[in-house]
Amino acid sequence: MDVDQLIEALSLEEKVALLAGADVWSTATIDRLAIPSVTFSDGPHGVRGTKFFNGKPACLLPSATAMGATFDSELLESVGRLLGSEARSRNIQGLLAPTVCIQRSPLIGRGFEAFAEDPLLSGLLASAYINGVQKQGVGCILKHYAAHDQSSMSIEDSIRVSDRTLREVHLLPFQIAVKKSNPWGIMAAYQKVNGFHASEHDCLLQQVLRKEWGWNGLTMSDWFGTYSTSEAVNAGLDLEMPGPTKWRGDRLSWAVLSRKVSTSTLDERVKNVLEYVKRAVNTDIPRDASVTDEIATSMPVARKVSADSIVLLKNEEQILPLTNTKGKRFGLIGSGFHYPAIAGGGSADLTPYYVSTPYDAMVEEVGEENITYEVGCYTHRFSPLLSQDLYLPDSHETGLLCEWFSEDPTIQSCSVLTSVTTKQSGMFFSDNFPKDFPSLWWLKIRTTYKAKKSMTFRFGLCVGGLAKMSVNGTQVIDLWTSQPEKTDDTPFFNSMSMEKFADIDVEEGQQYNIEILMKNEAYGVSVGATPAGGIRLGGCEVFDEAEAMNRAINVAKTVDIPIVIAGTGSDWEYEAADRPSLDLPGRANDLVQAVLSANPNTIVITQSGLPITMPWINEARTLVHAWFGGQETGHAMTDVLFGRINPSGRLPITFPVRMEDNPAYLTFGKSDCELYYGEGVFVGYRYYEKLDRPPLFYFGFGLSYTEFEYTNLNVPLEYEPNPDFVMTVSVDVQNVGLSDGAEVVQIYVSDEKSSVIRPKKELKAYRKVSLPAGRKLSVELHIDKYAVSFWCERTSEWIAEAGRFDVIIGRSADPRDEIHRSSFDLSKTFRWSGI
């Protein structure tokens, strides 16, 4: 493709068409000039493809915070290679990932999508991820640029942040990624930054990104994150997504004709789109090929990432790893054994190839005859989906039958527009409809529930639109004539009705015919959600929670090895809703406390994407944090518990003792939509150390089954006053324990005297090394201009001031975990810009 010649040949209408999506996931084609479309897919934990509803299964990797916990750039590049390969097999030319927004608050609903609270770690891991994807010929769209914060209705947010904070914390991961991986695209965030929407922000999109950093890729909006025509185009936004367009088309043509947008500016935007198309064409990704599964290829990568991300937080009695377990009785407590937290919700959601549950993995390990299970309490926010318990009508095959109509099928006879079967009892209809499908439709869902035991079963239904549900011909839930007042967040981008319930007494082995009628009328649209409607059917057994808690306590008392799993999940951490609290949901904290009181040797496993509070922490002797573990959650847990994998995860985010302790506590929320980043550069561990406010667990913390000793820290005496200079620091690391393991070498730098208030120290280099027992290795790490510089607001440039800097080796950011300290001098101040 000759981009310049194509621009000359394109008409105004064709140029305008290229600057907006043609549909939900693809750009426009120009058949006259043989310009193909580009198709995007959500990430960042798997390639869902172009179908929210009834899409093909894909590899579900652990959450980005789990990836961050690996501190392993090489592993993240292998993650990228896998995702790039899966994207190619799905005819995807652009992966909407990774996310490098800094979690200034642990309440952020989609904080699990980002790697870390530290901008260096986030930027370096993102670079490795991007390099892996793009080596497969698939572009990455780095997001969300910039200072994306709250998830709940973020289009109305206006961020107020100092230039220094913006540069040193929230732009730095993007800057590092641009330097080290050159992403093909960057996605603008939803909200305003210092008075301008990110998609209309000339300083961010033009001055910083293109002129200062020299980047020349594609800029695009988040879905429905374009709010103007000429303003966005003139500010540097190349592509509006999704399509069909709302702000471009005839509006943009008229803006060009009226000279509100110059032809040269229009051509610049078109050139960036065509350059992306050219890159995609040159990689020969097959178009219109059948989607292929890569289960065998994805399995080892998913399992390794999940296992390597697990953080051992306490092991006081050396209960782990579990050995000599033959004949031992295991007590498994908590709904997480059967319903593990495999992912957060929203854009990152997809149907995995399979799910290794902790219960199934434990059965593989020790045999079901040696296991006693008790749920203890429920922790779900919305009823668990019923995909595995529902069967097609008059069939032994699992699934639901969905039939669409253009009229109400209960009032008059009408033909079926289209019908499909699905395994999903949660359906979000934002795509995957035939062309020319009516905007208003009725949907009839039929399925059969088969009771596994006699019990009272509670069905839960919520809808984006109107719905009513019957069981064996009797209506049991009505969300058609009226709906409960919306008093809390709801599923699918916070766009559904409140959940309504029906308790049904069922008998073991009996079948119950379920019919749901839905109409996509009165659908409430949320940020990022295509207005098309949705339905979600869940359910669970009704039981006396006090009795269930007592049964769990008895199990903990009587078995040899009790294990409890507690945490959040995709109904607590998801896009378009922020968490109300850091506490574990339901009575989970009560359950953990009660089980620990019954047996202090209980192994506690927590799962969440972001920090949680742990009021029982002093009673817990053994504590493991397992994040959102993806499709290999169960196997990864048993790999670590039974010692096949020595835990090497380190916290990429600080866990506070209380929600009130976190740096953004006073400035996070929806009081007036103006969000002031009052914590400044003191995000995460920088804040806790500066205030001498010890958290529950510091950034970088994590234990191992072995021990590592550091000696011979070697730091040069002088740092050359040159922006291109890179200093090499070395230290000897020896595995002095009895088992093989991996250690994360962490280097922090402290400016002894500065003209501005700076953190006491900041992570400036890290490296993960694997060492057999007894082995010693000399580890080299590099310190560059970023390590000695801060952003000067007076002159709008980076400055490295002359003075003395300390190099600190620490097992974490906790000042008590400092191992060695040395120093070097910078003899002369220097300034720099760019990357």
C-alpha positions in Angstrom: 0.0 0.0 0.0 1.2 3.4 -0.9 -0.4 5.6 1.7 0.3 8.9 0.1 -1.1 7.8 -3.2 -4.2 6.5 -1.5 -4.8 9.8 0.2 -4.6 11.6 -3.1 -7.1 9.2 -4.6 -9.6 9.2 -1.8 -12.7 11.4 -2.0 -13.8 13.5 1.0 -16.6 11.1 1.8 -14.2 8.1 1.7 -11.7 9.9 3.9 -14.4 10.7 6.4 -15.6 7.1 6.4 -12.1 5.9 7.3 -12.1 8.0 10.5 -14.9 6.1 12.2 -15.8 2.5 12.8 -18.1 0.7 10.4 -19.5 -1.4 13.1 -18.9 -2.4 16.7 -15.4 -3.8 16.1 -14.2 -2.9 12.6 -13.1 0.1 10.6 -14.5 0.9 7.2 -13.5 -0.7 3.9 -13.0 1.3 0.7 -13.6 -1.3 -2.0 -12.9 1.1 -4.9 -9.3 1.4 -3.7 -8.9 -2.1 -2.2 -8.6 -0.7 1.3 -9.6 -3.4 3.8 -11.0 -3.0 7.2 -9.2 -3.6 10.5 -10.9 -5.6 13.2 -10.3 -5.1 16.9 -10.9 -7.3 19.9 -11.0 -6.7 23.6 -8.1 -7.9 25.8 -6.2 -7.7 28.1 -6.5 -11.2 29.5 -7.7 -13.0 26.4 -8.9 -12.5 22.8 -12.6 -12.6 23.0 -13.1 -11.7 19.3 -16.0 -9.8 17.9 -18.8 -11.4 19.8 -19.8 -10.6 23.4 -22.8 -13.0 23.0 -22.1 -16.6 22.0 -18.5 -16.0 21.0 -15.9 -18.7 20.5 -14.1 -19.8 23.7 -10.6 -18.4 24.1 -7.7 -18.7 26.5 -8.4 -16.8 29.7 -5.2 -15.7 31.4 -4.9 -14.3 34.9 -5.8 -10.7 35.6 -3.2 -8.0 34.8 -2.6 -7.5 38.6 -1.7 -11.2 38.6 0.6 -10.7 35.7 2.1 -7.7 37.5 2.8 -9.9 40.5 5.1 -12.1 38.5 7.6 -9.2 38.0 8.7 -11.1 35.0 9.1 -9.3 31.7 10.2 -12.4 29.8 7.0 -14.2 30.9 4.9 -11.2 29.9 6.4 -11.3 26.4 5.4 -15.0 26.2 1.9 -13.9 27.2 1.9 -11.4 24.4 3.1 -14.1 21.9 0.2 -16.3 22.9 -2.4 -13.5 22.7 -1.0 -12.4 19.3 -1.2 -16.0 18.0 -4.8 -16.3 19.3 -5.7 -12.9 17.7 -4.3 -14.1 14.3 -6.4 -17.3 14.5 -9.5 -15.1 15.1 -8.8 -12.7 12.2 -8.0 -9.8 14.6 -5.6 -7.1 13.6 -5.8 -5.0 16.8 -5.8 -6.1 20.5 -7.3 -3.5 22.8 -4.7 -3.9 25.4 -2.7 -3.6 27.7 -4.0 -1.3 30.3 -1.5 0.8 32.2 -3.7 3.1 34.3 -2.2 3.5 37.8 -4.5 2.2 40.6 -4.4 5.3 42.8 -7.3 3.9 44.7 -7.9 0.2 45.6 -11.6 0.7 44.9 -11.3 1.2 41.2 -13.7 -1.3 39.5 -11.5 -2.2 36.7 -8.2 -1.8 38.5 -7.6 -5.6 38.0 -7.0 -4.8 34.3 -3.8 -2.8 35.0 -0.4 -4.2 36.1 0.7 -2.2 39.1 0.6 0.9 41.2 4.2 1.6 40.2 4.6 3.4 36.8 8.0 1.8 36.1 6.8 -1.8 36.7 3.6 -1.1 34.8 5.5 0.4 31.8 8.1 -2.3 31.5 5.6 -5.2 31.8 3.4 -3.5 29.2 6.3 -3.1 26.9 7.1 -6.8 27.1 3.5 -7.7 26.6 3.2 -5.4 23.5 6.4 -6.7 22.0 5.1 -10.2 22.3 1.8 -9.4 20.6 3.2 -7.3 17.9 5.9 -9.8 16.9 2.9 -11.9 15.8 1.8 -9.2 13.4 -1.0 -8.0 15.6 -1.2 -4.4 16.9 -1.7 -3.4 20.5 -3.9 -0.5 21.5 -2.3 0.8 24.7 -5.0 2.2 27.1 -6.5 4.3 28.7 -4.6 7.5 27.9 -4.5 9.1 30.4 -5.3 9.3 34.2 -8.3 7.0 33.8 -9.7 6.6 37.2 -13.2 5.7 38.4 -15.2 3.1 36.5 -18.7 4.3 37.4 -19.9 6.7 34.6 -16.4 7.9 33.9 -17.6 10.1 31.0 -18.7 12.6 33.5 -15.5 12.7 35.5 -13.1 15.6 35.4 -9.6 14.9 36.6 -7.6 17.7 38.2 -4.0 16.7 38.5 -0.7 18.6 38.7 1.6 18.4 35.7 4.3 16.8 37.8 1.9 14.1 39.1 0.6 13.5 35.6 4.1 13.1 34.1 5.8 11.1 36.9 2.9 8.8 37.7 0.1 8.6 35.1 1.9 9.3 31.8 5.1 7.5 32.7 3.9 4.0 31.9 2.8 5.2 28.5 6.1 6.9 27.9 8.1 3.8 28.8 5.9 1.6 26.5 6.2 4.1 23.6 10.0 4.0 24.0 10.5 0.3 24.4 7.7 -1.3 22.3 6.2 1.4 20.0 2.5 0.3 20.2 0.6 0.5 17.0 -2.2 2.4 18.7 -3.2 4.3 21.8 -6.8 4.6 23.1 -7.9 7.9 24.7 -9.7 7.6 28.1 -13.3 8.6 28.7 -12.8 11.5 31.2 -11.6 15.0 31.2 -8.0 15.8 32.2 -7.5 19.3 33.5 -10.5 20.7 31.7 -10.4 18.8 28.4 -11.7 15.3 27.5 -8.8 13.0 26.7 -10.2 12.5 23.2 -10.1 16.3 22.6 -6.8 17.0 24.5 -4.4 18.6 22.1 -1.6 18.6 24.7 -1.9 14.9 25.4 -2.6 13.7 21.8 -0.4 16.1 19.9 2.1 18.0 22.0 3.2 15.1 24.3 2.4 11.9 22.3 3.5 13.0 18.8 5.8 16.0 19.2 7.6 15.3 22.4 7.7 11.5 22.3 7.9 11.2 18.6 5.2 8.5 18.3 3.4 8.1 15.0 0.8 5.4 15.6 -3.0 5.4 15.6 -5.1 7.3 18.2 -8.6 6.1 18.8 -11.4 6.7 21.2 -12.7 4.3 23.8 -16.1 2.9 22.8 -18.5 5.9 22.7 -15.7 8.1 24.1 -15.9 10.7 21.3 -17.8 13.8 22.2 -17.3 16.2 19.4 -16.5 16.5 15.7 -14.0 19.3 14.8 -12.6 19.6 18.4 -11.6 15.9 18.5 -10.2 15.8 15.0 -8.2 19.0 15.5 -6.9 17.8 18.8 -5.5 14.6 17.2 -8.0 11.8 17.6 -7.7 9.7 14.5 -10.5 7.1 14.9 -13.9 7.2 16.5 -15.2 3.9 17.8 -17.5 2.1 17.5 -19.5 2.5 14.4 -21.8 3.5 13.0 -20.5 7.0 13.6 -22.1 9.5 15.8 -19.7 12.5 15.4 -18.1 12.1 12.0 -19.8 11.1 8.7 -21.7 14.1 7.4 -20.8 16.2 10.4 -17.1 15.9 9.6 -17.6 16.5 5.9 -19.5 19.7 6.7 -16.7 20.7 9.2 -14.1 20.3 6.4 -16.2 22.2 3.9 -16.8 25.0 6.4 -13.1 25.0 7.2 -13.5 24.2 10.9 -11.2 21.2 10.1 -8.5 21.9 7.5 -7.8 19.4 4.7 -4.3 18.9 5.9 -5.5 18.0 9.4 -8.0 15.6 7.8 -5.3 14.0 5.8 -3.1 13.6 8.9 -5.9 11.7 10.6 -6.5 9.5 7.5 -2.8 8.8 7.1 -2.6 7.4 10.6 -5.5 5.1 10.0 -4.1 3.9 6.7 -0.6 3.3 8.2 -2.3 1.0 10.7 -4.1 -0.8 7.9 -0.9 -1.1 5.9 0.8 -2.7 8.9 -2.0 -5.1 9.3 -2.0 -6.0 5.5 1.7 -6.6 5.6 1.4 -9.2 8.3 -0.8 -11.5 6.2 -3.3 -12.2 8.9 -5.9 -14.5 7.1 -9.3 -12.9 6.6 -12.5 -14.9 6.7 -10.7 -18.0 7.9 -12.3 -20.3 10.4 -11.5 -19.6 14.0 -9.2 -22.2 15.5 -8.7 -23.2 19.2 -5.3 -23.1 20.7 -6.1 -25.0 23.9 -2.9 -27.1 24.0 -0.7 -24.1 23.3 -2.4 -21.9 25.9 -2.5 -24.4 28.7 1.1 -24.3 29.9 1.4 -20.5 29.5 -1.9 -19.9 31.5 -0.8 -22.3 34.2 2.7 -20.8 34.6 1.4 -17.2 34.7 -1.2 -18.1 37.3 1.2 -20.1 39.5 4.0 -17.6 39.2 1.6 -14.8 40.2 0.6 -16.4 43.5 1.9 -14.5 46.5 2.8 -16.3 49.7 2.0 -13.7 52.4 2.4 -15.7 55.6 3.9 -19.1 56.3 4.7 -18.9 60.0 4.6 -22.6 60.9 6.1 -23.7 57.5 2.8 -25.5 56.8 3.5 -25.0 53.1 4.4 -26.7 51.0 2.2 -29.7 51.8 4.2 -32.9 51.9 3.6 -36.4 53.2 -0.2 -36.0 52.7 -1.0 -39.6 52.0 -4.0 -40.6 54.0 -4.6 -37.1 55.3 -8.1 -35.7 55.4 -8.7 -32.3 53.7 -11.4 -29.9 54.5 -12.3 -27.5 51.6 -14.3 -24.5 52.8 -15.8 -21.7 50.7 -17.8 -21.3 47.5 -14.5 -20.4 45.8 -13.6 -24.1 45.5 -16.5 -24.6 43.0 -16.9 -21.0 41.8 -13.3 -19.6 41.7 -12.6 -16.0 40.9 -11.1 -16.5 37.4 -11.6 -13.0 36.0 -13.0 -9.5 36.6 -16.0 -8.3 34.6 -16.6 -6.0 31.6 -14.4 -5.6 28.6 -12.1 -8.2 29.9 -14.8 -10.9 30.1 -14.8 -13.9 27.8 -15.7 -17.6 27.7 -12.7 -19.6 28.6 -11.7 -22.9 26.9 -12.2 -24.6 30.3 -11.9 -23.8 34.0 -9.7 -25.7 36.4 -11.6 -25.2 39.7 -9.7 -25.6 43.0 -12.1 -28.4 44.0 -11.3 -30.4 40.8 -7.6 -29.7 41.2 -7.6 -30.9 44.8 -9.5 -34.1 43.7 -6.8 -34.7 41.2 -4.2 -34.2 43.9 -5.5 -36.2 46.8 -8.7 -38.1 45.7 -12.3 -37.2 46.4 -12.5 -39.8 49.1 -10.1 -37.7 51.2 -12.0 -34.4 50.8 -14.9 -32.9 52.8 -16.4 -29.7 51.3 -18.5 -27.1 53.0 -19.6 -23.8 51.4 -19.7 -21.9 54.7 -21.4 -18.8 53.2 -22.1 -17.2 49.9 -20.1 -14.3 48.7 -21.7 -13.6 45.3 -23.3 -10.2 44.5 -25.4 -11.6 41.7 -26.7 -15.2 41.6 -24.1 -17.6 40.1 -24.7 -18.3 36.4 -26.4 -21.6 35.6 -24.7 -22.5 32.4 -23.7 -26.0 33.6 -27.1 -26.9 35.1 -29.4 -25.9 32.2 -30.3 -28.2 29.3 -31.8 -27.6 25.9 -35.6 -28.5 25.7 -36.1 -32.2 25.3 -32.4 -32.9 25.1 -29.5 -34.2 27.2 -27.2 -31.5 25.9 -26.6 -28.4 28.1 -27.6 -25.1 26.8 -30.5 -22.6 26.2 -32.6 -22.1 23.1 -33.0 -18.5 22.1 -35.6 -17.4 19.5 -36.0 -13.8 18.3 -39.2 -12.2 17.0 -40.2 -8.8 15.5 -43.5 -9.0 17.4 -44.7 -10.3 20.7 -45.0 -14.0 20.2 -47.5 -14.4 23.1 -50.1 -12.2 21.5 -50.1 -13.4 17.9 -48.5 -16.0 15.8 -45.3 -14.7 14.2 -42.3 -16.3 12.5 -38.9 -16.6 14.2 -36.4 -14.1 12.9 -33.5 -16.1 14.0 -32.7 -18.7 16.6 -29.5 -19.9 18.3 -28.5 -22.2 21.1 -26.0 -21.0 23.7 -24.2 -22.3 26.8 -24.4 -18.8 28.4 -27.1 -18.0 30.9 -25.7 -14.4 31.0 -26.2 -12.8 27.6 -25.1 -9.3 26.6 -26.5 -8.4 23.2 -24.1 -5.8 22.0 -23.1 -7.5 18.8 -23.4 -10.8 16.8 -26.8 -10.0 15.3 -27.6 -10.5 11.6 -27.4 -7.4 9.4 -30.7 -5.4 9.1 -31.9 -6.8 12.4 -34.8 -4.7 13.8 -33.9 -2.3 16.6 -36.9 -3.5 18.6 -37.3 -7.2 19.2 -38.7 -9.9 21.4 -36.6 -12.8 22.7 -38.0 -16.2 23.9 -35.5 -18.3 25.9 -36.4 -21.9 26.7 -34.3 -24.2 28.8 -34.6 -27.0 31.4 -33.2 -27.0 34.9 -32.3 -30.5 36.3 -32.2 -30.6 40.1 -29.1 -32.3 41.5 -30.7 -32.6 45.0 -34.0 -31.9 46.8 -33.8 -28.3 48.1 -35.2 -24.8 47.9 -33.6 -23.2 44.8 -33.5 -19.5 44.3 -33.5 -18.2 40.7 -32.3 -14.7 40.1 -33.0 -12.7 36.9 -32.0 -9.3 35.8 -32.5 -7.7 32.4 -31.5 -4.9 30.1 -35.0 -4.2 28.9 -38.2 -6.0 30.0 -38.5 -9.6 31.0 -40.7 -12.2 32.7 -39.9 -15.8 33.6 -42.0 -18.8 34.2 -41.2 -22.3 35.6 -43.4 -25.2 34.4 -45.9 -22.7 33.0 -46.2 -20.6 36.1 -44.9 -17.0 36.1 -42.4 -16.6 38.9 -40.5 -13.4 38.1 -41.9 -10.2 36.6 -39.5 -7.5 35.3 -42.0 -6.6 32.6 -44.8 -4.6 34.3 -42.5 -3.1 36.9 -38.8 -3.2 38.1 -37.2 -2.6 41.5 -35.7 0.8 42.0 -32.1 0.8 41.1 -30.2 1.2 44.4 -27.0 -0.5 43.6 -24.7 -1.4 40.7 -25.9 -4.1 38.3 -24.3 -6.5 35.8 -23.1 -5.9 32.2 -21.5 -2.5 32.5 -23.9 -1.5 35.3 -26.7 -1.4 32.7 -29.1 -4.0 33.9 -32.1 -3.9 36.2 -31.8 -4.9 39.8 -32.0 -8.7 40.3 -35.3 -10.2 41.2 -35.7 -13.6 42.8 -38.0 -16.6 42.9 -37.6 -19.5 45.4 -38.7 -22.9 44.0 -38.8 -26.2 45.9 -37.2 -28.7 43.7 -36.8 -32.5 43.9 -33.6 -34.5 43.1 -33.7 -35.7 39.5 -36.7 -33.7 38.4 -36.8 -31.4 35.4 -38.1 -27.8 35.5 -39.0 -26.1 32.3 -38.0 -22.5 32.2 -39.2 -19.9 29.7 -38.2 -16.3 29.6 -39.7 -13.6 27.4 -37.6 -10.5 26.9 -38.1 -7.3 25.0 -35.2 -4.9 24.5 -37.4 -1.8 25.3 -36.5 0.7 28.0 -32.9 -0.4 28.0 -30.6 1.8 30.1 -27.3 2.4 28.4 -24.0 2.5 30.3 -20.6 3.8 29.5 -19.0 1.7 26.7 -22.1 -0.5 26.3 -23.8 -0.8 22.9 -27.5 -0.2 23.4 -29.0 -3.6 22.6 -30.1 -5.2 25.8 -29.2 -8.3 27.8 -30.5 -11.0 30.2 -28.9 -12.8 33.1 -30.2 -15.9 34.7 -28.5 -17.3 37.8 -29.4 -19.3 40.8 -28.3 -21.1 44.0 -29.5 -23.3 46.8 -31.2 -21.5 49.7 -29.7 -22.6 53.0 -29.4 -21.4 56.6 -26.1 -19.6 56.7 -25.6 -20.0 60.4 -25.9 -23.8 60.1 -23.6 -23.7 57.0 -21.0 -21.8 59.1 -21.2 -24.3 61.9 -20.7 -27.2 59.5 -17.6 -25.4 58.1 -16.3 -24.9 61.6 -16.8 -28.6 62.4 -14.9 -29.5 59.2 -12.0 -27.3 60.2 -11.9 -29.0 63.7 -12.0 -32.6 62.4 -9.9 -32.8 59.3 -6.1 -32.8 59.1 -5.7 -30.0 56.7 -8.4 -27.3 56.4 -8.2 -24.8 53.5 -10.5 -21.9 53.1 -10.9 -19.7 50.0 -12.5 -16.3 50.3 -12.5 -13.3 47.9 -14.3 -11.1 45.4 -15.0 -11.9 41.8 -16.4 -10.5 38.5 -19.6 -9.4 40.2 -17.6 -7.2 42.6 -14.8 -6.0 40.4 -16.0 -5.0 37.0 -16.1 -2.2 34.4 -18.6 0.7 35.0 -18.8 0.1 38.8 -16.4 0.8 41.6 -16.2 -1.2 44.8 -18.0 0.3 47.8 -15.6 -1.3 50.3 -12.3 -3.3 50.6 -14.0 -5.8 52.9 -14.6 -9.3 51.7 -18.3 -9.7 50.6 -21.1 -11.3 52.6 -20.0 -13.0 55.7 -16.6 -14.1 54.3 -14.6 -12.4 57.0 -16.7 -14.0 59.6 -16.2 -17.4 58.0 -12.4 -17.0 57.8 -12.3 -15.8 61.4 -14.4 -18.7 62.6 -12.5 -21.3 60.8 -9.2 -19.9 62.1 -10.5 -19.9 65.6 -11.5 -23.6 65.2 -8.1 -24.5 63.6 -5.3 -22.0 63.6 -3.4 -24.1 61.0 -6.1 -23.5 58.4 -4.6 -22.4 55.1 -6.2 -19.2 53.9 -6.4 -18.5 50.2 -7.7 -15.1 49.1 -8.7 -14.1 45.6 -9.2 -10.6 44.3 -8.0 -8.3 41.6 -7.2 -5.4 44.0 -6.5 -5.2 47.8 -8.9 -6.5 50.4 -8.9 -5.9 54.2 -8.1 -8.8 56.5 -9.4 -8.3 60.0 -8.4 -11.8 60.9 -4.7 -11.4 59.7 -3.2 -11.9 63.2 -4.9 -15.3 63.6 -3.8 -16.6 60.2 -0.6 -18.5 60.1 -0.6 -19.4 56.5 -1.9 -17.0 53.8 -1.8 -17.1 50.1 -3.1 -14.5 47.6 -4.1 -15.9 44.3 -5.7 -12.9 42.4 -8.1 -13.7 39.5 -6.3 -16.8 38.2 -7.8 -17.4 34.7 -8.6 -20.8 33.3 -5.8 -22.6 35.2 -6.8 -21.2 38.7 -7.2 -24.6 40.4 -4.1 -26.2 39.0 -2.0 -23.1 39.8 -3.2 -23.2 43.4 -2.3 -26.9 43.9 1.0 -26.4 42.1 2.0 -23.9 44.8 0.3 -25.6 47.8 2.0 -29.0 47.1 5.4 -27.5 46.2 5.7 -28.2 42.5 6.1 -24.5 42.1 7.9 -22.4 44.6 5.9 -19.2 45.1 7.6 -16.2 43.6 4.8 -13.7 43.2 5.4 -10.2 44.7 2.6 -7.7 45.4 2.3 -5.2 42.5 0.1 -3.0 44.7 0.1 -2.2 48.4 -2.6 -3.7 50.7 -3.7 -1.1 53.3 -4.9 -2.1 56.7 -8.2 -0.1 56.3 -9.9 1.5 53.3 -9.4 4.8 55.1 -5.6 4.5 55.0 -5.3 4.5 51.2 -3.8 7.6 49.5 -7.0 8.5 47.5 -9.5 8.0 50.3 -10.6 11.6 50.5 -10.7 12.2 46.7 -12.3 9.1 45.3 -16.0 9.0 44.8 -18.9 10.6 43.0 -19.5 13.7 45.1 -19.4 16.3 42.3 -17.5 14.6 39.4 -14.4 16.7 40.0 -11.6 14.4 41.0 -8.6 16.1 42.6 -5.5 13.9 42.7 -4.5 15.3 46.1 -2.1 12.6 46.8 0.2 14.0 44.0 3.1 11.7 43.3 2.6 9.8 46.5 0.7 6.9 45.0 0.8 3.5 46.6 3.9 2.6 48.6 5.3 6.1 48.3 2.5 7.4 50.4 2.6 4.8 53.1 6.4 5.3 53.6 6.3 9.1 53.5 3.6 9.2 56.2 5.1 6.3 58.1 1.7 4.6 58.0 2.5 0.9 57.8 0.1 -1.0 55.5 -1.0 -4.6 55.8 1.5 -5.6 53.1 3.8 -3.4 51.1 4.3 -3.3 47.3 6.9 -5.9 46.3 6.3 -8.2 49.2 6.1 -12.0 48.9 7.6 -15.0 50.6 9.2 -18.2 49.2 9.8 -21.8 50.3 13.5 -21.1 50.2 15.8 -18.2 51.2 18.0 -15.8 49.2 21.1 -14.0 50.4 22.5 -10.8 48.8 26.2 -9.9 48.9 28.6 -7.7 47.0 26.4 -4.8 46.0 28.4 -2.9 43.4 27.4 0.7 42.6 29.6 3.1 40.5 30.6 6.2 42.4 29.5 8.6 39.7 26.5 9.0 37.4 27.6 10.9 34.2 25.5 14.0 33.7 24.2 12.8 30.3 20.7 11.8 29.3 22.0 8.9 27.3 24.1 7.5 30.2 23.1 4.1 31.7 24.6 2.9 34.9 25.1 -0.8 35.6 24.5 -2.0 39.2 25.4 -5.5 40.2 24.7 -7.7 43.2 25.3 -11.4 44.0 22.2 -13.4 44.9 22.5 -16.9 46.3 19.7 -19.4 47.0 20.8 -20.6 50.5 17.7 -22.7 51.1 17.0 -26.3 50.3 14.6 -25.9 47.3 14.9 -24.3 43.9 13.2 -21.0 43.6 12.9 -17.6 41.9 13.7 -14.2 43.5 12.8 -10.7 42.4 15.7 -8.4 42.8 14.3 -4.9 43.5 16.3 -1.7 43.3 15.0 1.5 44.7 16.6 4.9 44.3 16.4 7.7 46.9 17.3 11.3 46.2 19.1 12.5 49.4 18.3 16.2 48.8 16.0 17.7 46.2 14.5 21.1 45.4 11.0 19.5 45.4 9.3 17.1 47.8 10.0 13.6 46.6 9.1 10.1 47.7 11.6 8.5 50.1 12.4 6.0 47.5 11.1 4.7 44.2 11.4 1.4 42.3 13.9 2.0 39.4 15.0 -1.4 38.4 14.0 -5.1 38.9 14.9 -8.5 37.6 13.5 -11.9 38.3 16.1 -14.7 38.5 15.6 -18.5 39.0 18.2 -20.2 41.1 18.6 -23.9 42.0 19.3 -24.6 45.7 22.8 -23.5 46.6 23.4 -21.6 43.4 24.9 -18.0 43.3 24.4 -15.6 40.5 25.8 -12.1 39.8 22.7 -10.1 38.8 23.1 -6.9 36.7 20.5 -4.1 36.6 20.5 -0.8 34.8 19.7 2.7 36.1 19.0 5.4 33.5 18.0 9.0 33.4 14.4 8.2 34.6 15.9 7.0 37.9 17.5 10.4 38.8 14.9 12.8 37.3 11.7 14.5 38.3 9.4 16.7 36.2 10.0 20.4 36.6 6.8 22.3 36.4 8.6 25.7 36.0 10.3 24.7 32.8 8.1 21.8 31.6 11.0 19.4 31.3 12.7 16.6 33.1 15.5 17.6 35.5 18.2 15.5 37.2 19.7 17.6 39.9 23.3 17.4 41.0 23.6 15.6 44.3 23.9 12.2 46.0 21.5 9.3 45.3 21.1 6.1 47.4 20.7 2.7 45.7 18.6 0.4 47.9 18.2 -3.3 47.6 15.0 -4.3 49.3 12.8 -7.4 49.5 9.9 -5.0 49.1 9.1 -1.3 49.4 8.8 -1.8 53.2 11.7 0.1 54.8 12.1 -2.8 57.2 12.9 -5.0 54.2 16.0 -3.1 53.2 19.0 -5.4 52.6 21.8 -3.2 51.3 22.3 0.4 50.5 25.0 2.2 48.6 25.2 5.6 46.8 26.5 7.5 43.8 27.0 11.1 42.9 25.6 13.2 40.1 28.2 16.0 39.7 26.2 18.3 37.4 22.5 19.0 36.9 21.1 18.2 33.4 17.7 18.5 31.8 16.0 16.5 29.1 12.8 15.9 27.2 11.3 13.3 24.9 11.8 9.6 25.7 
